[in-house]
Amino acid sequence: MKVFDPKDFGAFLRQRRRDLKYTQSDLAEITGFSVSFISDLENGKATAELGKAMFLANILGLDVSMSVRGE
């Protein structure tokens, strides 16, 4: 899936979390992040911290990669 903005990223994280049958509270306990941070991220809040967002994606078993368009 291509991610074009924070809303796409958050929606993908939310779906993966649900696929794994985790609640936001489960992830908060695992990561030490607040439920409100996880909710903000899943709802596409643009000011979410990139490092935390990537860490959460990793916890959910997702790879984050970048490539040059058209290649």
N, C-alpha and C positions, 0 to 999 in steps of 0.2 A: 504494500500500500504506500502510495506517495502521500507525504504530509506537507501541506502548503501553509498552514498557520497553526497557532496554538489550539484552536478548537478541534482541528483534525487530530493533533497529537493527543489531546485529552480524551477525545472520543475513542481513539484506538486503545489507550490505556484502560479506559473504563470497560470496554468490551473484553479485553484480555483478562482483567480482574474478575469480571463476571464469569467468563469461561472457566477460570480456575476456581470459581465458587468462593472467592475471598470477599469479605466485606471491606469497606473503607476502614473500619475499626481494626480488622485483622491486619491490614497493611500498616496502619499506624503503630500497632504493637510490634510488628516485625522490624520496621524501619526507624522508629522513634520520631517520625514526622507526625504532625497533628492531623486529625481528621479534616479540619478545615483546610489545611494545605492540600491534602489529597483531593478534596472536593473542588477547591479552586483550580487545581491543575486539570482535573477531569472536565471542568466546565470551560476550559480554554482561557483562563486568566493569563494575560500576556506578560505579567510581571513575575510569574513563578520563576524560581531560581533554576537555571539550566542544569547545574550540577545535581541538584536534588531530583529534577525531572529525569535525567539520564540514569541516575541511581535507581529510581523507582522502576523505570523501564527494564533495567537489568534484573531487578528482583522478580519481575513478572516474566522473565525469560525472553525478553525482546532485545534484538540488536538494533542499534541506531547507526545508520550509515548515510554517507553523503556521496553523491556522484555528480559529475558535470552533465547538464542536460544535453541530450543528443548523442551521448557517447555510449 
